Amino acid sequence: MKILLILSFFIISGAVRCFDVIGYSGGSVLVNSLKPWHKNSAKYMHEHQQWNMIINQEKHDPWINEGRFTLFCNIDGNLMIYIRDLNTEDFGTYRIGVDGQWYNDISLDIKENSCCGASQTVMVNTGETANFRCQYSQDYKTDNKIIFKEEKESIVNIYSTYRHEKKERFSISDDREKNLFSVRITDVRSEDAGVYLCGVWLYRNSYSYSIITAVYLNVMMPPVFGDDGGSAQIICPYDPIYKSKSKYLRKSSTTDRNLLNETVRDEMNRLTMNDDMTASVFTVNITGLTAEDAGKYCCTVKLETDLIYLCTHLIIIMNEEMILNKREGDSMSIECKHHAKYQKVFCKAHKPSMCVNDGVSLQSVRVNETSGVFIVNISDLREKDSGIYWCGSHIVTKVQLNVRKDLFYIILISVCVLLLTKTIMLLVILWCIIKMMIVPLSHRNTHREGERERE
């Protein structure tokens, strides 16, 4: 989904009008009928001239979907028409209505528009700030900007400059010289993940237009760590509106298939899933972990199109451990396993979880892409460099570095300490001898003075 156009049209009582709607190839169109949903009446949509029936729904669900075409009830109780992934064959006139209540005709024209780019995917960590930009035509510089979000059975207005409102954590800044506006979401939470539609709200000839770009906001949860051969649990909270929908866990390297869903289990029985609808959380347990399990995983809800909303990294801690014994002043090189598209980690910490955000090398890092390793070079080692290090990316290895002072310096210091000790001891002995010699002499002088006084 690239572009979304909103049109609100006004109906003259007692008459049927044909309203012109402009959509863009590869984009989508959303039309607000401003007419009531009538939950107990059937809805329909068909191509007017060919009488090709698209939707003929006797059910009274608030969201009726047939392929790329959807009718749903918005928050105001009005019928909305949503057509996705437009193409030139969608050109023509459509009749939409509620059986026995009302109907209207829409003339849909499909055009090309270079102003609006393809849909975006934005990845952000929880607690951080998400930023994305939406381009619009230069004809819409002075028009109000708007943000929508796709929900389970509706598309809701999240933020609009029309009312000059200030909503907590959401803001819009408009750069009219560059024909784009920026959306900012602070203190991102797991429930913020989803599909956002940002666009321009127009008022011309009693119509309301909005050209929209789709932004898929994926929220990164803290990484999950597991020992080689052990187990790990990936937790996926979700919006309660999705509790009746199927849940999936997908791995980034296998985006074309499900790693696990509610009914499929792997052949080795290493994966189990539990969906707690009361708590709105589904969890996936993976046992017998291997290096191949490491990678990026995303929580997914099965809608008309899969909604990927939360992602995390599964980091496997290998059982092998590197023990390096070095002397002060030495240099060394450490080879760490590396996946080119993931963050390199080399840091000093008691636990690998402390390395995720600020893993850096001490001196320099050289990446060897062909062999799948990156090399950390450390020169002029010092005793204070001793400790536990972690190196790798999604597969990390523990490194125990022991740096000792050179033997020559140890001997030299020992000799110096010994000589100093002996010198101090000699000085003490000498002081004691002098003191012993001075004391008797003072006694003799005192005795002579006494004798003289008696005489």
Residue pairs with C-beta under 8 A, 6 or more apart in sequence:
1 27
1 28
1 84
1 85
1 119
1 195
1 214
2 24
2 26
2 27
2 28
2 116
2 117
2 118
2 119
2 213
2 214
3 23
3 24
3 26
3 27
3 28
3 113
3 116
3 211
3 212
3 213
4 27
4 28
4 29
4 30
4 148
4 197
4 199
4 210
4 211
4 212
4 213
4 214
5 21
5 22
5 23
5 24
5 27
5 28
5 29
5 30
5 209
5 210
5 211
5 212
6 30
6 31
6 32
6 199
6 201
6 208
6 209
6 210
6 212
7 19
7 21
7 29
7 30
7 31
7 32
7 207
7 208
7 209
8 31
8 32
8 34
8 207
8 208
9 17
9 19
9 31
9 32
9 33
9 34
9 104
9 206
9 207
10 34
10 206
11 17
11 33
11 34
11 35
11 102
11 104
16 103
16 104
16 105
17 104
17 105
18 93
18 105
18 106
18 107
19 104
19 105
19 106
19 107
19 207
20 107
20 109
21 29
21 31
21 106
21 107
21 108
21 109
22 108
22 109
22 111
22 209
23 29
23 83
23 86
23 90
23 108
23 109
23 110
23 111
24 86
24 110
24 111
24 112
24 113
24 116
24 211
25 86
25 87
25 88
25 110
25 111
25 112
26 85
26 86
26 87
26 118
27 85
27 86
27 113
27 116
28 82
28 83
28 84
28 85
28 86
28 212
28 214
29 81
29 82
29 83
29 86
29 108
30 80
30 81
30 82
30 83
30 155
30 210
30 212
31 80
31 81
31 82
31 96
31 106
32 74
32 78
32 80
32 208
33 78
33 79
33 80
33 81
33 96
33 104
34 78
35 78
35 79
35 98
35 101
35 102
35 104
36 77
36 78
36 79
36 98
36 101
37 62
37 73
37 77
37 78
37 79
37 98
38 98
38 101
39 60
39 62
39 73
40 60
41 60
41 98
41 99
41 100
41 101
42 56
42 57
42 58
42 98
42 99
43 55
43 57
43 64
43 71
43 79
43 96
43 97
43 98
43 99
44 53
44 55
44 56
44 57
44 95
44 96
44 97
44 99
45 54
45 55
45 69
45 71
45 81
45 94
45 95
45 96
46 52
46 53
46 54
46 55
46 56
46 94
46 95
47 54
47 92
47 93
47 94
47 95
48 92
48 93
48 94
48 95
48 105
49 92
49 93
50 92
54 66
54 69
54 94
55 64
55 66
55 69
55 71
57 64
57 71
61 153
62 72
62 73
62 153
62 154
63 70
63 72
63 73
63 152
63 153
63 154
64 70
64 71
64 72
65 304
68 83
68 84
68 85
69 81
69 82
69 83
70 81
70 82
70 83
70 84
70 304
71 79
71 80
71 81
71 82
71 96
72 79
72 80
72 82
72 153
72 154
72 155
73 79
73 80
73 153
73 154
74 80
74 154
74 155
75 154
75 156
79 96
79 98
80 155
81 96
81 106
82 155
83 90
83 108
86 110
87 110
88 110
90 108
90 110
91 108
91 109
91 110
92 107
92 108
93 105
93 106
93 107
93 108
94 105
94 106
94 108
95 103
95 104
95 105
95 106
96 103
96 104
96 105
96 106
97 103
97 104
113 137
113 211
115 135
115 136
115 137
115 138
115 179
115 211
116 134
116 135
116 136
116 137
116 211
116 212
116 213
117 135
117 213
119 213
119 214
119 215
119 216
120 132
120 213
120 214
120 215
120 216
121 215
121 216
121 218
122 130
122 131
122 132
122 215
122 216
122 217
122 218
123 218
123 219
123 220
123 311
124 130
124 188
124 217
124 218
124 219
124 220
125 188
125 219
125 220
126 188
126 189
126 190
126 219
126 220
126 221
126 222
127 187
127 188
128 188
129 184
129 185
129 186
129 187
129 188
130 183
130 184
130 185
130 188
130 192
130 217
131 182
131 183
131 184
131 185
132 182
132 183
132 196
132 198
132 215
132 217
133 180
133 181
133 182
133 183
134 180
134 181
134 182
134 183
134 198
134 199
134 212
134 213
134 215
135 179
135 180
135 213
136 179
136 180
136 181
136 199
136 200
136 211
137 179
137 200
137 211
138 179
140 179
140 200
140 202
140 211
141 176
141 179
142 176
143 200
143 201
143 202
143 203
144 160
144 161
144 162
144 200
144 201
145 160
145 161
145 172
145 174
145 181
145 198
145 199
145 200
145 201
146 157
146 159
146 160
146 161
146 162
146 198
146 199
146 200
146 201
146 210
147 157
147 158
147 159
147 160
147 170
147 172
147 183
147 196
147 197
147 198
148 155
148 156
148 157
148 158
148 196
148 197
148 198
148 199
148 212
149 155
149 156
149 158
149 194
149 195
149 196
149 197
150 194
150 195
150 196
150 197
150 307
151 194
151 239
151 241
152 239
152 241
152 242
152 245
152 303
153 241
155 197
158 167
158 170
158 196
159 165
159 167
159 170
159 171
159 172
159 183
160 201
161 172
161 174
162 201
169 185
169 186
169 187
170 183
170 184
170 185
171 183
171 184
172 181
172 182
172 183
172 184
173 181
173 182
173 184
174 181
174 182
175 181
175 182
181 198
183 196
183 198
183 215
185 192
185 217
188 219
189 219
190 219
190 221
190 237
190 309
190 310
191 237
191 239
192 217
192 219
193 217
193 218
193 219
193 309
193 310
194 216
194 217
194 239
194 307
194 309
195 214
195 215
195 216
195 217
195 307
196 214
196 215
196 216
196 217
197 212
197 213
197 214
197 215
198 212
198 213
198 215
199 210
199 211
199 212
199 213
200 209
200 210
200 211
201 208
201 209
201 210
202 208
202 209
202 210
216 308
217 309
218 298
218 308
218 309
218 310
218 311
219 309
219 310
219 311
220 310
220 311
220 312
220 313
221 235
221 310
221 311
221 312
222 312
222 356
223 312
223 313
223 314
223 315
223 353
223 356
224 232
224 233
224 234
224 312
224 313
224 314
224 315
225 232
225 315
225 317
225 352
225 353
226 232
226 286
226 289
226 293
226 314
226 315
226 316
226 317
227 289
227 316
227 317
227 319
228 289
228 290
228 291
228 316
228 317
228 318
228 319
229 288
229 289
229 290
229 319
230 287
230 289
231 285
231 286
231 287
231 288
231 289
232 285
232 286
232 289
232 293
232 314
233 283
233 284
233 285
233 286
234 249
234 283
234 284
234 286
234 297
234 299
234 312
234 314
235 281
235 283
236 247
236 249
236 281
236 282
236 283
236 284
236 299
236 310
237 280
237 281
237 310
238 247
238 280
238 281
238 282
238 299
238 301
238 309
238 310
239 280
240 280
242 301
243 277
243 280
244 277
245 301
245 302
245 303
246 261
246 262
246 301
246 302
247 261
247 262
247 273
247 275
247 282
247 299
247 300
247 301
247 302
248 258
248 259
248 260
248 261
248 299
248 300
248 301
248 302
248 306
249 258
249 259
249 260
249 273
249 284
249 297
249 298
249 299
249 300
250 258
250 259
250 297
250 298
250 300
250 306
250 308
251 259
251 295
251 296
251 297
251 298
252 295
252 296
252 297
252 298
252 311
253 295
253 296
258 264
259 271
259 297
260 266
260 271
260 273
260 284
261 273
261 302
262 273
262 275
265 271
265 272
268 288
270 286
270 287
270 288
271 284
271 285
271 286
271 287
272 284
272 285
273 282
273 283
273 284
273 285
274 282
274 283
275 281
275 282
276 282
276 283
282 299
286 293
286 314
289 316
290 316
291 316
291 318
291 395
293 314
293 316
294 314
294 315
294 316
294 394
294 395
295 313
295 314
295 339
295 394
296 311
296 312
296 313
296 314
296 342
296 394
297 311
297 312
297 313
297 314
298 308
298 309
298 310
298 311
298 312
299 308
299 309
299 310
299 311
300 306
300 307
300 308
300 309
301 307
301 309
313 342
313 394
314 394
315 352
315 356
315 394
315 395
315 396
316 394
316 395
316 396
317 352
317 396
317 397
317 398
318 392
318 395
318 396
318 397
318 398
320 397
321 397
321 398
321 399
321 400
322 334
322 397
322 398
322 399
322 400
323 400
323 402
324 332
324 334
324 399
324 400
324 401
324 402
325 402
325 404
326 332
326 381
326 401
326 402
326 403
326 404
327 381
327 403
327 404
327 405
327 406
327 407
328 381
328 382
328 383
328 403
328 404
328 405
328 406
328 409
329 380
329 381
329 406
330 381
330 403
331 377
331 378
331 379
331 380
331 381
332 377
332 378
332 381
333 375
333 376
333 377
333 378
334 346
334 375
334 376
334 378
334 389
334 391
334 399
335 373
335 374
335 375
336 344
336 345
336 346
336 373
336 374
336 375
336 376
336 391
336 392
336 393
336 397
337 372
337 373
337 391
337 392
337 393
337 395
337 397
338 344
338 367
338 372
338 373
338 374
338 392
338 393
339 372
339 393
339 394
339 395
340 367
340 369
342 393
342 394
343 356
343 359
343 393
344 359
344 365
344 367
344 374
344 393
345 352
345 355
345 356
345 359
345 390
345 391
345 392
345 393
345 396
346 355
346 359
346 360
346 361
346 362
346 365
346 374
346 376
346 389
346 390
346 391
347 354
347 355
347 358
347 359
347 360
347 389
347 390
348 362
348 387
348 388
348 389
349 355
349 388
349 389
349 390
350 388
352 390
352 396
352 398
355 390
355 396
359 390
361 376
361 377
361 378
362 376
362 378
362 385
363 376
363 377
363 378
363 379
364 376
364 377
365 374
365 375
365 376
365 377
366 374
366 375
366 377
367 374
367 375
368 374
368 375
376 391
378 385
381 403
382 403
383 403
383 404
383 405
384 403
385 401
385 403
386 401
386 402
386 403
387 401
388 398
388 399
388 400
388 401
389 398
389 399
389 400
389 401
390 396
390 397
390 398
390 399
391 397
391 399
